[in-house]
Amino acid sequence: MQIRQIQVSNFRGISTLDWKPGHTFCCLIGAGDAGKSTLLDAAEAALSSRWFSFSESDFFACDTTQSIQVEVTVGELSRTLKSDDRLGLYIRGWTAESCVRDEPEDDDEPVLTVRLTVDATMEPVWQLICERFEDPRTLSNRDRALFGLLRLAGDDARHLAWGQGSVLARLAGDTSEAATRLAEAYRIARASANLGGIESFADAARLAEGFAKGMGAYVAGAYGPGLELGRAGLTSGSVALHDGSVPLRLAGLGTRRLATLAIQKSAISEGAIVLVDEIEHGLEPHRIIGAISQLKADAAAAIETGQPVGQVLMTTHSDVALGEVDAASIHVVQIEYPARNITIAQPEVPITVKKLLKFFPRALFARRILLTEGYTELGLLLGLREKWPPLHAGKPIEQQGAAIADGNGDEAPTLALILAKLGYAVALYRDSDQAIAPATIGQLNDARVPIFQYDGEINTEQAIMGAATPAQMQELLVYARAEKGEDSINDQLLPKLTDLTIATLREPFPIWALDSALDDNELAGVVAMVASDRKWFKDLRVGRGLAPLVWSITRSNPRSTLAATLAQVEAWLYA
């Protein structure tokens, strides 16, 4: 099964949402509070077999006069769903243009649309809708179970026992033999239970172990059924999955989540719809990668064998997870304030987006992204951001939802346009020594992407040293020598300062106190040119270490183009 369209109205923080996923693996990203988890909640509420209890807080703005409505159109239907004996009479058509029609045509994909409605009575109503019928069909929890939806959110341990409604009970089949064994077990304690002798339980445990290992769960011993002493009632719910002698519900959070996901997924034979909220929760980076790889491999194997593929809708705030996801699978969730309408956009996938995903994926979780032209500017701003909070009531730029990322040189304008199209607030901070093409400037203006650059045709090194006093220039040179080596800096400068000797450069290197034919401005220009050409500061760490010196320069020379440009950058990040 796969969700073809989901429409949400007046549910929690979502006023309106209309999304057509269009992929078997969708990774939803974006800033916090954008509605990603709420979208998964809406899909689960509509398609899950569980009964959901609603309260006033589930209504948008707590306004119960406006009913909650969630409509989910599902394709890749199982044979059971298409059967006239079950829900097949309500099948609609999904067109090649990604539209639904009530009278399906030959080339349309068969789909079913479930509508969940909740009004002020707080009583949820699930219906199957199709305009061919005057009245919708009410859906029971057994009907909704046919849609094969499972959700991995927090810690749901019910599937780790053979209780009513658990997947292990479904895998085991007939558990009538368990009642007698359990009665005996409670009388003569755990050693006499011999639950491993129940073939259906043992087989289900072995299957669960294989599924869990495939998803990356840690298995210390071997999975098997074990008696949970102290649980009320002599039912199959008293039997839980154990790893060796330890109940699996006592394992680490990550292992419990992966095992639960694997067991649930294994029980759906015709393409499960898997909802995974914050896959990174409780997992180390290597197991995040492993879990995503397994989910992708399952889909690939189904495609290769011609089986139903199912669908994964996943949210994440982890750059590790994002780095494992194909760029084509990414969907950016944005929220429009104050109306709180939700939009979901998929990026075009040129090489620039792939580079951003590789080097600075975490920027995509922000609301505002400042792209820098290179590592000098990126490192400088990452250092300067530590100086700004005292000027803004102690707030860092991250509290404003802002992030700084490398735009990869000349590709920065193109990347800015792509991000702006996805709904991000984007700006550029760059040198002015190389002009942007007029056509590109026009596109950036149309996309409302501001460009922060220095007056005149200068680069960052020239802007810094042109604003520095001789004493500050000396501090910059001392810093460069400490990072790059004294001999290296001297050897690079000497050919450009032809009236000085290597001896005078070394002792003690205050070049402004030397008897040179160049004045202070000319010396600053020479040093800036060498610093740029020889890449003194084009390193993230070195650029960041430069920030305190640049901060001092801008404080002492607030009218310089350096100070003015950085002030514009600061103001935009705090907007």
C-alpha positions, 0 to 999 in steps of 0.5 A: 500500500502507498499513500497517493494523497493526504489532505488535512484540515484543522488538526492540531498545528495544521490549518490546511495541508494537501500533499501528494507524496509521489515516492515510495521513500519520503524523508520529511525535513524542515524546521521544528514545529513545521508540522512534520510529526503532526502529518504522520499523526494525521495519517496514522489516525486515519489509517491505523486500526487503533481507536484514537481519543480526541480532545479540544487540543487536537483541534486547530487553535482549540476551535471545536466549531471547525471539524477535524478532517483527514482524507487519505487516498491509498494506492498499490492496494492489496487483493483483499482491499480490491475484493468486492466482498471487502472494500472493492465497490468503493474503488476510485481511479488515480490518474497519470496526472495524479488526480482522483476521479470517482469513475475509474478508467482503464488506465487509472490505478485503483485507489481507496479514500478514507475520511476521518472526521471529528466534530465537537462531540470528540467522536471520530468517524472513519468512512470510505468515500466515493461519490458513486454512492450517496452515503459513505461506508463506515469503516471498522477498526478491522477494515482499517487494519487492511491498509497495512499501516504501522508507526514507529514513534516512541517506545511501543512495547506491546508488540514485544509480547503475545498479547491481544492485537500484537504482531507476535500473536499474529505470527504465532497463530493459534495460542490456545495451548498457552493457557494451560501452560501458563496456568501451570507456569504460575503454579510452579514458577518460571522453570516449569513453564517450558514456553519454548516448547510451544512450537508456535511461540518458538517459531515466532520468536525465531522469526522476530529475531531474524527481522530485528537483526536485519534492522540493526537491533542488538541481540545478545543471546537468542529470542524466545518466549519467556514468562513475565512474572507479576503480570495480571491474568493468565493470558497469552499477554503474560508471555513476552519476547526475551533475549536470552533470559532478559525480557526484550522490553528491558533492552536499550531504547534503540534496540526496542524501537528497531525490533518493534519496527522489524516485527511489525513490518514482517507481519504485513505481506503486501507492502506496509505503509511505514511511518517513522518519526525521528528515526535517530531517536535512541540510535547511534549514527551507525545504526541510523545508517543501517536502519535506513539502508535496510528500509531502502533495501526492502523496497528495492528487493520488492521491486526486483521480485515484483512484490508490493513495495509499500511506502516509508514516510520518515521525519528526521532532524539528524544530518546523519540520517539525511546523508543516507537519504537519496536527494530525490527522496527529500521533501521540505516541510514549510509552514506559513505564519500566521495562517499555519498552512503547510506546504511540502516541496521537493527539491530539484536535484542538481549537483549543488543540492547534492554537495550541500547534502554532503557537506552541510546537510544540517542547514536544511533543518533551519528556517533561514539559511545564510550561504557564504561564498567559501570557507573563509567567510563560513568560518568567520561567521561561525566565529562571529555568531558567538559575539552577537548574543549579548547584543540581542538579549542573549539570543543566539541565531539558532533561536531565530531558526537561522543557519550558516552554510557554505555555498560552494563558491560560484554555485552559491547563487544557484543554490540560493535560488533552489532553496528559495524555491523550497520556501526557505528564507535565503541570503548570500554573503560573498566577496565583491571582487567577481561580479554576479551576472546581471541575469542571476541578480535579477533572479535573486531579486525576484526570489527575494534573496538579499546579497551582502557584499563589500563596497568596491571590487574586493575580497574578504581578505582585502576588506579585513586588512583594509579596515585594520589599523597597523597594530591590528594588521600585526595581530593578523600576521602573527595569527597567520604565522602561528597557523601556517608557519613563520618561514612559510609566511615570510617566504610568501611575503618577501617577493612582494616586499622587494625593498625588505630582506628576509632578515628584516622580516624575521626580526621581529616582523613589525613590518610597519615599523620598517623603513619600507617604500610602501605606505600603510595602505599599500602594505595592507594591500600587498599582505591581503593579496598574498593572504588571498592567493596563498589561502591563509584563511581558507579553512573552516577552523582557521577562519573561525579563529580569525573571528575575534580579530575581525570583531576587534577590527569592526568595533574600532572601525564601524564605518568600514565596508567590512563592518557595514557588511557584517552588520547587515548579515547580523541583522538579517540572521536576527530578523 
